[in-house]
Amino acid sequence: MSDKLQNIINKQQNQSNPEVTNIEDIVQLVGFVVGDEEYSVPILTIQEIIKPIEWTRVPQTPAYVLGVFNLRGSVIPLIDLRQKFGLNSINHTDDTRFIVIRHEDEVAGFVIDRLTEAIRLNKSAIGPAPETTLEGESMIEGVGKQQDRILTILKVHKLLERDF
């Protein structure tokens, strides 16, 4: 091997993240935007991500429950995360998506403003939920830190919790 090639290999190895030594230390998330904030959920909880489709309104449900939609024979509740988080609803855009999330036997679709990216974070880069939230009632699992941004990681079981 030439010295030049060996130098390139050495530089690449030195630039790799020294904190990431074990695959179990990595958390894989999918990021998305609701309003002006970026949120994420574990990638393995996502059943699928689709463009908006028709849904049917269900009477006597909270305003954030838009209704239900049919996804290959399964009737799935549709929740507007903007309304659930206390933001004003907006018309769907080309970036709007339904993100179908599953945890154990619970499944629901959530309207998000747009997807961002798949994210790999080291567990050491994830801090606890802010102390300003009530621990048992908070939807926030933790806060992920990357070089240029803060990412709110949501508790999937709290998102899927039915209060309607």
PyMOL commands that set and color helices and strands:
alter all, ss='L'
color gray80, all
select helices_A, chain A and resi 3-15+23-25+43-45+81-84+123-125+156-159
alter helices_A, ss='H'
color red, helices_A
select strands_A, chain A and resi 26-34+37-42+46-50+65-71+74-80+97-103+106-112+114-122+126-127+140-145+150-154
alter strands_A, ss='S'
color yellow, strands_A
deselect
rebuild
show_as cartoon
